[in-house]
Amino acid sequence: MEKIFDNTEVAFALKSDTELERAYFLFKLIEKEPLVRIGTAVTNFALKAHLPVESLIRSTVFDHFCGGVNEMDCLSVVDRMFTKGVSSVLDYSVEGKEEETQFDAALAMTLKTINFAKERMAIPFAVFKPTGFGRFALYQKIGEGKELTPSENEEWQKVIERFDTVCKTAYEKDVPLLIDAEESWMQEAADSLIESMMQKYNQEKAVVFNTLQMYRWDRMDYLKKLHEKAKKHNFYIGMKLVRGAYLEKENNRAKEMGYKSPICETKQATDDNYNCAVNYMVEHINKMAIFAGTHNEDSSYKLMQLMQENNIAKNDKRIFFGQLYGMSDNISFNLSEKGYNVAKYLPFGPVRDVMPYLIRRAEENTSVAGQTSRELSLIKREKQRRKL
């Protein structure tokens, strides 16, 4: 398989010298774990104290990792990336809400992004988080098999209605819908609900996509069981495959509460698990669709190789590669240049509401071995190339 991810000229073609310098500065900061922890604490304090820091955040970390404060803001970024064949997934990245009005607002925004996707080739998917439509604690209680109070039952029915509204709209408008995964202790209830939506709306092809976090050692078994269910009820499986974004949180909770961590014991075990899922889904591609969300070059090469071996066209709509905006441009833009389907997750929302997402991105870059140093080495190489 031809090695393509070192081509920095293609990777950073859209970045001006100033944007490249900003990226270098940010990843140098993220490289230092103590700075990330101190910066996170200071930022949280400043926002809670209503200090005037939003413009500083906006001009640095926010603009690097986000498309804007609203969906209209994102369009210039969407159009710019699409000139290089890289699509966008508009991701309303507001987290941790608890009120019914906030869940209704998230539903309205998701429906709006489905309409955006319907109207624009550059936006091939819509996306939402389960906790955007209902309280985290409610998912957790259902997953633990605890009895709901009458008011909680009523609340859960509203969550089901929001899911159904958005999945039905996606089905009617023929816009594939990605549903993100979250912490393991709420995921069981979300999985069950998403399965019911797949069974209802994936009768002709994959429209509703769940997400498998492959740093969980139980996810291959889950995928195989879901496949058996899909065969029995004759529906298609749509799945976004990721490694996972809550590693420290998962391990810490398991340790504190004295249960076996759901996370693979080693990075290698996670990589093997991810690649196993990719292999399994390609084997059954006639009834499945894959959104391979990965910043891992080896996993990307593996999927490219599998597509080649199985005579799957590079632009087959059942297979997309995906990365986050602001990260792994060397994968996204080089894949696109070779004719593969690629989409960048493009988060948006008010600056203070998107901070939990941004903090998670910084922590993830700090904790994943090699991620930040790889970004830095590529940026350095491109800066040197431009000087020459």
Secondary structure, DSSP 4 states (H G I P E B T S, - for coil): ----TT-HHHHTTT--HHHHHHHHHHHHHHT-HHHHHHHHHHHHHHHHTT-S-HHHHIIIIIHHH-SBSSHHHHHHHHHHHHTTT-EEEEEE-------HHHHHHHHHHHHHHHHHHHH-TT---EEE-GGGSS-HHHHHHHHTTPPPPHHHHHHHHHHHHHHHHHHHHHHHHT--EEE----HHHHHHHHHHHHHHHHHH-SSS--EEEEEETTBTTHHHHHHHHHHHHHHHT--EEEEEE--S-HHHHHHHHHHHTS--SB-SSHHHHHHHHHHHHHHHHHTGGGEEEEEE---HHHHHHHHHHHHHTT--TT-TTEEEEEETTS-HHHHHHHHHTT--EEEEEEES-HHHHHHHHHHHHHHHHHSTTHHHHHHHHHHHHHHHHH-
